[in-house]
């Protein structure tokens, strides 16, 4: 979870305009650095002596700042453009046109008792000018409410929290590798994906045959250190009491093999073919393995749904928490805004009401026979707010939708198989029409917290995906 919870590191930019008080720059440099550090964010600042006041006014000073960013490339996740006074838009364009990361524009507010020429800021107007010229130069930026805000304000802390999540999603999705392990099962044309579209968006998809995974499993000895360590990990993670010893050993081998594959291929997420060969040939289901991976903060989707592995990756980076892949599965009585979200067992333990228990796959038992699908981590999803989304490719475009809901305490019948929860989703009927008419998947991804707005901005505005918010019409 350490990687998920890491906060963004920000490069700080201070804009100046000469006929406004430059004396405000030193105070702003100290205040903004102190406030951000107190929030847990590391900061990068141009040396105070590199330009007049350590700020940027002229294009020449903008070039100095651009070289500063280039020298620190890869060391910052976003830029906070601070306007202690009006600021100069020409220097800002030169400084930030090649920043390559999200930019938050923050303007200091004027105080009504400090409106004399030597203390007046006019950053309210300067921010408009900066945004105008950034639009003219196709420089993407984030602007939030209120239009002016002091770093000491709680509202600024809210803005930084939002921007932090934007930066984390953009950084995670710009260059990543997702593994597709096994071919898409023929019955599920719903999870088709186009590798070239992904690659054009900086996402590399590496494919592996199930036979390779099975061969890796056979090479793992029960007496090995890796086997013993994984056995201890899984036994502590959930309840294996109902699982035959030989099936437990097979699950452990697969878990070790997947860990090795993730490391070798440097994967950031994966999607696994989970039926029906595993049940027929190995007598297991991999759900509990995916659950444990997800609980570690590594996005692992089932049914080779690469699109939702990507959505899980984006959502988990936004939340700094775990994510899971679920089915839009059942209505909940006559309630238009409630449904049951479910899957066989890949839900991370931290999203469940209690420790899970590993069972046979009660649904696949109808086709492969009882006792052939041990591995489903069964339980219930705990009450919490959540953000959901799903991703797909469509004629060269990455398309996704994002929304919010909450898991409730409403009961699900005891005989309901797998790991599910009752979800209350405002405008659920509109969401389902959007999913169906838009050709989206029967799966969705979910992560704790309400984060639809920063996720949508990161994916749509900065990364160029086609993003919809079906709850907003």
Long-range contacts (C-beta under 8 A, 24 or more apart in sequence): 1-296, 1-297, 1-321, 1-322, 3-297, 4-297, 4-316, 4-317, 4-319, 4-320, 4-321, 4-322, 5-320, 5-321, 6-320, 7-39, 7-40, 7-41, 7-42, 7-164, 8-41, 8-76, 8-77, 8-78, 8-163, 8-164, 8-167, 8-168, 8-171, 9-41, 9-42, 9-43, 9-44, 9-75, 9-76, 9-77, 10-36, 10-41, 10-42, 10-43, 10-44, 10-76, 10-77, 10-78, 10-79, 10-80, 11-43, 11-44, 11-45, 11-68, 11-69, 11-72, 11-76, 11-78, 11-79, 11-80, 11-99, 11-101, 12-36, 12-43, 12-44, 12-45, 12-46, 12-79, 12-80, 12-82, 13-46, 13-56, 13-65, 13-79, 13-80, 13-81, 13-82, 13-92, 13-95, 13-96, 14-53, 14-54, 14-55, 14-56, 14-82, 14-83, 14-84, 15-55, 15-56, 15-57, 15-81, 15-82, 15-83, 15-84, 15-85, 15-86, 15-87, 15-88, 15-91, 15-92, 15-126, 15-130, 16-52, 16-53, 16-55, 16-56, 16-57, 16-84, 16-85, 16-87, 16-88, 17-57, 17-85, 17-86, 17-87, 17-88, 17-126, 18-57, 20-85, 20-86, 20-120, 20-121, 20-122, 21-85, 21-117, 21-118, 21-119, 21-120, 21-121, 22-52, 22-53, 22-55, 22-85, 24-84, 24-85, 24-108, 24-121, 25-53, 25-54, 25-55, 25-84, 26-53, 26-54, 27-84, 28-82, 28-84, 28-108, 28-151, 29-54, 31-151, 31-152, 32-80, 32-82, 32-151, 35-151, 35-152, 35-156, 35-157, 36-80, 36-151, 36-160, 39-157, 39-160, 41-160, 41-164, 44-72, 44-75, 44-76, 55-84, 56-88, 56-91, 56-92, 56-95, 57-88, 57-91, 58-88, 58-90, 58-91, 59-90, 59-91, 59-94, 61-91, 61-95, 62-90, 62-91, 62-92, 62-93, 62-94, 62-95, 62-96, 63-94, 63-95, 65-91, 65-94, 65-95, 65-96, 66-94, 66-95, 66-96, 66-97, 66-98, 69-95, 69-96, 69-98, 69-99, 70-98, 73-100, 76-101, 77-101, 77-102, 77-167, 77-168, 77-170, 77-171, 78-102, 78-103, 78-104, 78-163, 78-164, 78-166, 78-167, 79-103, 79-104, 80-104, 80-106, 80-160, 80-163, 81-105, 81-106, 81-130, 81-141, 82-106, 82-107, 82-108, 82-151, 83-107, 83-108, 83-121, 83-123, 83-126, 83-127, 83-130, 84-108, 84-121, 84-123, 85-121, 85-122, 85-123, 85-126, 86-121, 86-122, 86-123, 86-125, 86-126, 86-129, 87-123, 87-126, 87-127, 87-129, 87-130, 89-126, 89-129, 89-130, 89-132, 89-133, 89-134, 90-133, 92-130, 92-133, 92-134, 93-133, 93-134, 93-137, 93-139, 96-134, 96-139, 97-137, 97-139, 99-139, 101-167, 101-170, 101-171, 102-140, 102-141, 102-142, 102-163, 102-166, 102-167, 102-170, 102-458, 102-462, 103-134, 103-139, 103-140, 103-141, 103-142, 104-141, 104-142, 104-143, 104-144, 104-159, 104-160, 104-163, 105-130, 105-131, 105-134, 105-141, 105-142, 105-143, 106-149, 106-151, 106-156, 106-159, 107-147, 107-148, 107-149, 108-148, 108-150, 109-148, 109-149, 109-150, 110-148, 123-148, 124-148, 140-461, 140-462, 142-166, 142-457, 162-453, 162-454, 163-454, 165-317, 165-318, 165-319, 165-320, 165-451, 165-454, 165-455, 165-458, 166-454, 166-457, 166-458, 166-462, 167-458, 168-317, 168-318, 168-320, 169-314, 169-317, 169-318, 169-454, 169-455, 169-458, 169-459, 170-458, 170-462, 170-463, 171-317, 172-268, 172-313, 172-314, 172-317, 173-201, 173-202, 173-203, 173-310, 173-313, 173-314, 173-317, 173-458, 173-459, 173-463, 174-202, 174-463, 175-202, 175-203, 176-202, 176-203, 176-204, 176-268, 176-269, 176-310, 176-313, 177-203, 177-204, 177-205, 177-206, 177-265, 177-266, 177-267, 177-268, 178-203, 178-204, 178-205, 178-206, 178-267, 178-268, 178-269, 178-270, 178-271, 178-306, 178-309, 178-310, 178-313, 179-205, 179-206, 179-207, 179-208, 179-261, 179-262, 179-265, 179-267, 179-269, 179-270, 179-271, 180-205, 180-206, 180-207, 180-208, 180-270, 180-271, 180-304, 180-306, 181-207, 181-208, 181-210, 181-213, 181-258, 181-261, 181-270, 181-271, 181-272, 181-273, 181-304, 182-208, 182-209, 182-210, 182-213, 182-272, 182-273, 182-277, 182-304, 183-209, 183-210, 183-273, 183-304, 184-273, 184-304, 185-273, 185-275, 185-276, 185-303, 185-304, 188-303, 188-304, 190-441, 190-442, 190-443, 191-271, 191-303, 191-304, 191-305, 191-306, 191-307, 191-308, 191-441, 191-443, 192-393, 193-306, 193-307, 193-392, 193-393, 194-393, 194-396, 196-396, 197-393, 197-396, 197-397, 197-398, 198-306, 198-310, 198-393, 198-398, 200-396, 201-398, 201-463, 201-464, 201-465, 203-310, 205-306, 206-265, 206-267, 208-261, 208-265, 210-273, 210-277, 210-278, 213-254, 213-257, 213-258, 213-261, 214-281, 214-282, 216-257, 216-260, 216-261, 217-250, 217-253, 217-254, 217-256, 217-257, 218-253, 220-253, 220-256, 220-257, 222-249, 226-256, 226-259, 226-260, 227-252, 227-253, 227-256, 230-255, 230-256, 230-259, 233-292, 234-288, 234-292, 237-288, 237-291, 237-292, 237-295, 237-349, 238-288, 238-291, 238-292, 238-349, 238-355, 238-356, 238-357, 238-358, 238-377, 239-355, 239-356, 239-357, 239-358, 240-358, 241-357, 242-357, 242-358, 242-359, 242-360, 242-374, 243-358, 243-359, 243-374, 243-375, 244-371, 244-374, 246-283, 247-283, 247-284, 247-374, 247-375, 248-374, 250-282, 250-283, 250-284, 251-284, 251-286, 251-288, 251-289, 251-358, 251-374, 251-375, 254-282, 254-284, 254-286, 254-289, 255-289, 255-292, 258-289, 258-293, 262-298, 268-299, 268-313, 269-298, 269-299, 269-300, 269-301, 269-309, 269-310, 269-312, 269-313, 270-298, 270-299, 270-300, 270-301, 270-309, 271-300, 271-301, 271-302, 271-303, 271-304, 271-305, 271-306, 271-308, 271-309, 272-300, 272-301, 272-302, 272-303, 272-304, 273-303, 273-304, 274-302, 274-303, 274-344, 275-303, 275-361, 275-364, 276-364, 276-367, 276-368, 278-373, 279-361, 279-364, 279-368, 279-372, 279-373, 280-368, 280-372, 283-371, 283-372, 283-373, 283-374, 284-373, 284-374, 284-375, 285-344, 285-345, 285-361, 285-364, 285-373, 285-374, 285-375, 285-376, 286-375, 287-343, 287-344, 287-345, 287-346, 287-361, 287-375, 287-376, 287-377, 288-345, 288-356, 288-358, 288-375, 288-376, 288-377, 289-375, 290-345, 290-346, 291-345, 291-346, 291-347, 291-348, 291-349, 291-356, 291-377, 292-348, 292-349, 294-322, 294-323, 294-324, 294-346, 294-347, 294-348, 295-322, 295-348, 295-349, 295-350, 297-322, 299-323, 300-346, 301-325, 301-346, 301-443, 301-445, 302-343, 302-344, 302-346, 303-443, 305-441, 305-443, 307-390, 307-391, 307-392, 307-393, 307-441, 308-390, 308-391, 308-441, 308-443, 308-444, 308-445, 310-391, 311-389, 311-390, 311-391, 311-400, 311-444, 311-445, 312-445, 312-447, 314-389, 314-391, 314-455, 314-458, 314-459, 315-387, 315-388, 315-389, 315-445, 315-446, 315-447, 315-451, 315-455, 316-447, 318-387, 318-447, 318-451, 318-454, 318-455, 318-458, 319-387, 319-447, 319-448, 319-449, 319-451, 321-350, 321-447, 321-448, 321-449, 322-348, 322-350, 322-351, 322-447, 322-448, 323-348, 323-445, 323-446, 323-447, 324-348, 324-351, 324-445, 324-446, 324-447, 325-443, 325-444, 325-445, 326-420, 326-443, 326-444, 326-445, 326-446, 327-442, 327-443, 327-444, 328-432, 328-435, 328-442, 328-443, 328-444, 329-420, 332-410, 332-422, 336-428, 336-429, 337-424, 337-425, 337-426, 337-427, 337-428, 337-429, 338-408, 338-410, 338-422, 338-423, 338-424, 338-425, 338-428, 339-422, 339-423, 339-425, 339-428, 340-412, 340-416, 340-420, 340-421, 340-422, 340-423, 341-381, 341-407, 341-420, 341-421, 341-423, 341-444, 341-446, 342-416, 342-418, 342-419, 342-420, 342-421, 343-418, 343-419, 343-420, 344-376, 344-417, 344-418, 344-419, 345-375, 345-376, 345-377, 345-378, 345-418, 345-419, 346-377, 346-419, 347-377, 347-379, 347-381, 347-419, 349-377, 351-381, 351-382, 351-384, 351-448, 352-379, 352-380, 352-381, 352-382, 352-419, 353-379, 353-380, 353-381, 353-382, 354-379, 354-380, 355-379, 356-419, 362-417, 363-417, 363-418, 376-417, 376-418, 376-419, 377-419, 378-417, 378-418, 378-419, 379-419, 380-412, 380-419, 380-420, 380-421, 381-407, 381-419, 381-420, 381-421, 382-407, 382-421, 383-407, 383-408, 383-409, 383-421, 384-448, 385-448, 385-449, 385-450, 386-423, 386-446, 386-447, 386-448, 386-449, 386-450, 387-446, 387-447, 387-448, 387-449, 387-450, 387-451, 387-452, 387-455, 388-425, 388-444, 388-445, 388-446, 389-444, 389-445, 389-452, 389-455, 390-435, 390-440, 390-441, 390-443, 390-444, 390-445, 391-445, 391-465, 392-439, 392-440, 392-441, 394-439, 394-466, 397-465, 397-466, 398-463, 398-464, 398-465, 398-466, 399-438, 399-440, 399-465, 399-466, 399-467, 399-468, 400-459, 400-465, 400-466, 400-467, 400-468, 401-431, 401-434, 401-435, 401-438, 401-440, 401-467, 401-468, 401-469, 401-470, 402-452, 402-455, 402-456, 402-459, 402-467, 402-468, 402-469, 403-431, 403-452, 403-469, 403-470, 403-471, 404-450, 404-451, 404-452, 404-471, 425-471, 426-471, 427-470, 427-471, 430-470, 430-471, 430-473, 431-470, 431-471, 434-468, 434-470, 435-470, 438-468
